[in-house]
C-alpha cells in the first residue's frame, strides 16, 4: 500500500491527497545562497563552507512561504504547501509508519516530514539572493509574523517589500531559554524608489547655518 493512503472501515484504501488536491513545488526550492539560523548565528552556505552573516545585516524580503517538506536520503524530495486549498495537517501527508522512518538525532526514528518556512531575500548592500530556511517553532513564528506584516502593508499600499535587519531574541521553552530569529522590519522598499535609503547614522552631523 502507498504511504499516501490509509485504511478505513472494511479495509477501503482512501488517498490522503492526490495530484489534484495537493499543491506541490519543486523540491529544489532554494534560490541563491541558503541562509539558516542556529545558536544566535545566521549562517550562509552549506556544510563546512558555511560563513557567519553578521547581525544587523539588512535584506529586502521578496516573498515568504510555508509548507511541509519531506526528506529522503538527506535530500528534500517533496514540498507540499496546501491540500484542498488549506494548509496541510501532518496526518494528511502519509508516511506515518515510524518503522519505515530513517534515524534522526540520537538514533531514534525521525519524521520525514518537516513543517517549514522560507523567505526569499535580497541583501541590501549588493542585491545578492538568499533563501532563509527555518523549521523550528521560534523560526516559523518569526516568518509567520513577517508574512502577516507584508500582507497588511500591501492591503494599504500594494507592491511594497519589507527591509529587515537580522537579529535574535530569547525564547522560553519547556526546558530552558533558547535563541529565536528576530527579523526586524526597519523600512519598506517600493519599485518606484530610486534608491534604498542607508541606515540613518548622520544624527551627529553639524546643523547648517541657514541665516546666511
C-alpha positions in Angstrom: 0.0 0.0 0.0 1.3 3.5 -0.9 2.3 5.6 2.2 -0.1 8.3 1.0 -3.1 6.0 1.6 -4.8 4.9 4.7 -7.4 2.3 5.6 -10.9 2.9 6.9 -13.7 0.5 7.9 -13.9 -2.5 5.7 -10.3 -2.2 4.5 -11.1 0.5 1.9 -8.0 2.5 0.8 -8.6 6.2 0.8 -6.0 8.6 -0.7 -4.9 11.2 1.8 -4.1 13.6 -1.1 -3.9 13.4 -4.8 -2.0 15.2 -7.5 -5.1 17.5 -8.0 -5.7 18.2 -4.3 -2.1 18.8 -3.1 -0.1 21.9 -4.2 3.5 20.9 -4.5 6.5 22.9 -5.6 9.9 21.7 -6.9 11.9 20.1 -4.1 14.9 22.2 -5.2 13.3 25.3 -3.8 16.4 27.1 -2.5 17.3 30.1 -4.6 20.6 31.8 -4.2 22.6 31.1 -1.0 21.0 29.0 1.8 20.7 31.1 5.0 20.0 29.3 8.3 19.9 30.2 12.0 21.5 28.3 14.8 22.6 29.3 18.3 22.3 33.1 17.9 24.0 33.0 14.5 22.9 33.3 10.9 24.9 31.1 8.6 25.2 31.3 4.8 26.0 28.3 2.7 26.1 24.5 3.5 28.4 22.1 5.3 31.9 23.2 6.0 31.6 26.1 3.6 29.1 28.0 5.8 30.1 31.5 6.9 28.5 33.7 9.5 26.4 36.6 8.4 26.7 39.5 10.9 23.8 40.5 13.0 22.3 43.8 11.7 22.8 42.8 8.0 19.8 44.2 6.1 17.8 42.3 3.4 14.8 43.1 1.2 12.1 40.4 1.6 10.7 39.4 -1.8 8.4 36.6 -0.6 7.7 34.1 2.2 6.1 30.7 2.0 5.1 27.9 4.3 4.9 24.2 3.6 5.7 20.7 4.7 9.0 19.3 3.2 9.7 15.6 3.0 13.3 14.4 3.4 14.6 11.2 1.9 18.3 10.2 1.7 19.4 13.6 3.0 17.5 15.5 0.3 14.2 17.3 0.1 12.1 15.3 -2.3 8.7 16.9 -1.8 7.3 20.3 -0.6 3.5 20.5 0.0 2.0 23.9 0.6 -1.7 23.1 0.5 -4.2 20.3 0.3 -7.7 21.1 -0.9 -7.0 24.8 -0.5 -5.9 24.6 3.1 -2.6 24.4 4.9 -1.9 20.6 5.4 -2.1 18.8 8.8 0.6 16.2 9.4 -2.0 13.4 9.4 -2.8 14.2 5.8 0.7 13.7 4.5 1.2 10.0 4.8 4.5 8.3 5.6 3.2 7.8 9.1 4.7 4.3 9.8 7.6 5.0 12.2 9.1 1.6 11.4 9.9 3.0 7.9 11.4 6.3 9.2 15.2 6.8 9.0 17.3 7.5 12.1 17.4 11.0 13.5 19.3 12.7 16.4 20.2 10.1 19.0 19.4 7.3 16.6 15.7 7.5 17.1 13.3 7.3 14.1 12.9 10.8 12.6 9.7 12.0 10.9 10.5 12.6 7.2 8.0 15.5 7.1 9.1 18.8 8.5 6.8 21.9 9.0 9.0 24.6 7.5 9.1 28.3 6.4 11.2 30.0 3.8 11.9 33.6 2.9 13.4 34.8 -0.3 15.8 37.7 0.4 18.0 40.2 -1.4 20.9 41.5 0.6 20.6 45.3 0.6 24.2 46.1 0.0 24.6 44.1 -3.2 21.2 42.6 -4.0 22.7 39.0 -3.7 20.0 36.4 -3.4 19.5 34.3 -0.3 16.8 31.8 0.9 16.3 31.8 4.6 15.0 28.3 5.5 13.7 27.5 9.1 11.8 24.6 10.7 12.0 25.4 14.4 8.9 26.7 16.3 10.5 30.1 17.0 11.7 30.4 13.4 8.3 29.6 12.0 6.7 32.2 14.2 9.1 34.9 13.1 8.5 34.3 9.4 4.7 33.9 10.0 4.8 37.4 11.7 6.7 38.8 8.8 4.2 37.3 6.4 1.3 39.0 8.2 3.1 42.3 8.2 3.7 42.0 4.4 0.0 41.1 3.8 -1.2 44.1 5.9 1.2 46.5 4.3 0.1 45.6 0.8 -3.6 46.0 1.7 -2.8 49.6 2.5 -0.3 50.2 -0.4 0.3 47.4 -2.9 3.7 46.4 -4.2 6.0 47.2 -1.3 8.5 44.9 0.3 9.9 45.0 3.9 13.5 45.7 4.6 14.6 43.6 7.6 17.6 43.5 9.9 18.9 40.2 11.2 18.6 39.9 15.0 17.7 37.3 17.6 15.9 37.3 20.9 15.5 34.9 23.8 12.6 32.4 23.8 11.5 30.5 26.8 10.9 26.8 26.2 9.7 24.0 28.5 13.3 23.1 29.3 15.3 26.3 29.1 15.8 29.6 27.3 16.9 29.4 23.7 17.5 32.0 20.9 15.0 32.6 18.2 15.4 34.6 15.0 14.1 38.1 15.1 13.5 39.5 11.6 13.2 43.2 12.5 11.4 45.4 9.9 13.4 48.6 9.6 11.8 50.0 6.5 9.9 49.4 3.3 11.1 49.3 -0.3 8.9 50.1 -3.4 9.8 49.6 -7.0 9.3 53.3 -7.8 12.0 54.2 -5.2 15.2 55.5 -6.9 17.5 54.1 -4.2 17.4 52.2 -0.9 17.9 54.5 2.0 21.0 53.7 4.0 20.8 53.4 7.8 20.3 56.7 9.5 23.7 57.3 11.0 24.2 61.1 10.5 22.4 62.3 13.6 25.6 63.9 14.8 26.3 66.0 11.7 26.6 69.7 12.3 23.5 71.8 11.7 23.9 74.1 8.8 23.7 77.9 9.3 20.6 78.9 7.3 20.9 82.6 8.2 23.5 83.3 5.5 
